[in-house]
């Protein structure tokens, strides 16, 4: 193991800045997703409280909305999990960058692979998030139909 000087670590710090910024950006996405999950859960609880008082077509629409909201919660959970996994991979990438510098280890291919998997995970997270938005619009359309059938 070679002694690493500050002069040798500075380039590693410069390379690590990008992934650190990526972690910050994903953190903001996670904040948005967790807020959305909380609102979805609150809406499902509200509909469940209203369910005993409803009957007929109104009850069927409420049950349909609850089903959609539950599906949305599952999709948001998947999106949060994938974004979280992406952050874990980026964190591992930063650790490997520094270990590689300290141990004089050539980990270029390994770092690239970790970064690619992290980006694939983030991509899948965002696709799931967009799917949730479409589900939310579908639930809104059902709700609006019950209020004003000719609207949708």
C-alpha positions as CSV (number, residue, x, y, z in Angstrom):
1,X,0.0,0.0,0.0
2,X,1.5,3.3,-1.0
3,X,1.2,6.5,1.0
4,X,-1.2,8.8,-0.8
5,X,-0.5,12.6,-0.7
6,X,-3.0,15.4,-0.8
7,X,-1.7,16.1,-4.3
8,X,-2.9,12.7,-5.4
9,X,-6.3,12.9,-3.7
10,X,-7.3,16.2,-5.2
11,X,-8.1,14.7,-8.6
12,X,-10.2,12.1,-6.9
13,X,-12.1,14.8,-5.0
14,X,-12.7,16.6,-8.3
15,X,-14.1,13.4,-9.9
16,X,-16.3,12.7,-6.9
17,X,-18.0,16.1,-7.1
18,X,-20.3,14.9,-9.9
19,X,-21.7,11.9,-8.1
20,X,-22.2,13.9,-4.9
21,X,-24.3,16.4,-6.9
22,X,-26.2,13.5,-8.4
23,X,-27.0,12.2,-4.9
24,X,-28.3,15.7,-4.0
25,X,-30.6,15.7,-7.1
26,X,-31.9,12.3,-6.4
27,X,-32.6,13.3,-2.9
28,X,-34.9,16.1,-4.1
29,X,-36.7,13.5,-6.3
30,X,-37.1,11.2,-3.3
31,X,-38.6,14.1,-1.3
32,X,-41.1,14.7,-4.1
33,X,-41.9,11.0,-4.3
34,X,-42.3,10.5,-0.6
35,X,-44.7,13.5,-0.4
36,X,-46.7,12.0,-3.3
37,X,-46.8,8.7,-1.5
38,X,-48.1,10.4,1.7
39,X,-50.8,12.2,-0.2
40,X,-51.8,9.0,-1.9
41,X,-52.1,7.2,1.4
42,X,-54.1,10.0,2.9
43,X,-56.5,9.9,0.0
44,X,-56.9,6.2,0.2
45,X,-57.7,6.5,4.0
46,X,-60.3,9.2,3.2
47,X,-62.0,7.1,0.6
48,X,-62.0,4.1,3.0
49,X,-63.8,6.3,5.6
50,X,-66.4,7.4,3.1
51,X,-67.0,3.8,1.8
52,X,-69.5,2.6,4.5
53,X,-71.8,5.6,3.8
54,X,-71.8,5.0,0.0
55,X,-74.0,2.7,-2.0
56,X,-74.7,1.6,-5.5
57,X,-72.8,3.2,-8.3
58,X,-71.1,5.6,-5.9
59,X,-69.7,2.7,-3.9
60,X,-68.5,1.0,-7.1
61,X,-66.7,4.2,-8.1
62,X,-65.2,4.6,-4.7
63,X,-63.9,1.0,-4.7
64,X,-62.4,1.6,-8.2
65,X,-60.7,4.7,-7.0
66,X,-59.3,2.8,-3.9
67,X,-58.0,0.1,-6.2
68,X,-56.2,2.7,-8.4
69,X,-54.8,4.5,-5.4
70,X,-53.5,1.3,-4.0
71,X,-51.8,0.5,-7.3
72,X,-50.4,4.1,-7.3
73,X,-48.9,3.5,-3.8
74,X,-47.2,0.4,-5.1
75,X,-45.8,2.1,-8.1
76,X,-44.6,5.1,-6.0
77,X,-43.0,2.6,-3.6
78,X,-41.2,1.0,-6.5
79,X,-40.1,4.4,-7.8
80,X,-38.7,5.3,-4.4
81,X,-36.9,2.0,-4.0
82,X,-35.3,2.3,-7.4
83,X,-34.2,5.9,-6.7
84,X,-32.8,4.8,-3.3
85,X,-30.9,2.0,-5.0
86,X,-29.5,4.5,-7.4
87,X,-28.2,6.6,-4.5
88,X,-26.7,3.6,-2.8
89,X,-24.8,2.7,-6.0
90,X,-23.6,6.2,-6.4
91,X,-22.4,6.2,-2.8
92,X,-20.6,2.9,-3.5
93,X,-19.0,4.5,-6.6
94,X,-17.6,7.3,-4.5
95,X,-16.2,4.9,-1.9
96,X,-14.6,2.8,-4.7
97,X,-13.1,6.0,-6.2
98,X,-11.4,6.8,-2.9
99,X,-10.4,3.2,-2.1
100,X,-8.9,3.0,-5.6
101,X,-6.8,6.1,-5.0
102,X,-5.7,4.9,-1.6
103,X,-4.9,1.4,-2.6
104,X,-3.6,2.3,-6.1
105,X,-6.2,0.0,-7.6
106,X,-7.4,0.4,-11.2
107,X,-11.1,0.2,-10.9
108,X,-12.2,2.0,-14.0
109,X,-14.4,-0.7,-15.5
110,X,-16.0,-1.5,-12.2
111,X,-16.7,2.3,-11.6
112,X,-18.3,2.6,-15.0
113,X,-20.5,-0.5,-14.5
114,X,-21.7,0.8,-11.1
115,X,-22.5,4.2,-12.7
116,X,-24.4,2.6,-15.6
117,X,-26.5,0.4,-13.2
118,X,-27.2,3.5,-11.1
119,X,-28.4,5.4,-14.1
120,X,-30.6,2.4,-15.2
121,X,-32.1,2.3,-11.8
122,X,-32.8,6.1,-11.8
123,X,-34.3,5.8,-15.3
124,X,-36.6,3.0,-14.2
125,X,-37.6,5.0,-11.1
126,X,-38.6,8.0,-13.3
127,X,-40.5,5.7,-15.7
128,X,-42.5,4.3,-12.7
129,X,-43.0,7.9,-11.4
130,X,-44.5,8.9,-14.8
131,X,-46.7,5.8,-14.7
132,X,-48.0,7.0,-11.3
133,X,-48.9,10.3,-12.8
134,X,-50.9,8.6,-15.5
135,X,-52.7,6.5,-12.8
136,X,-53.5,9.7,-10.9
137,X,-55.1,11.3,-14.0
138,X,-57.1,8.1,-14.5
139,X,-58.4,8.3,-10.9
140,X,-59.2,12.0,-11.4
141,X,-61.1,11.2,-14.6
142,X,-63.3,8.7,-12.7
143,X,-64.0,11.1,-9.9
144,X,-64.9,13.9,-12.4
145,X,-67.2,11.6,-14.2
146,X,-69.2,11.0,-11.0
147,X,-69.5,14.8,-10.5
148,X,-70.2,15.8,-14.1
149,X,-70.6,12.9,-16.5
150,X,-70.3,15.0,-19.7
151,X,-67.0,16.6,-18.5
152,X,-64.8,13.6,-19.5
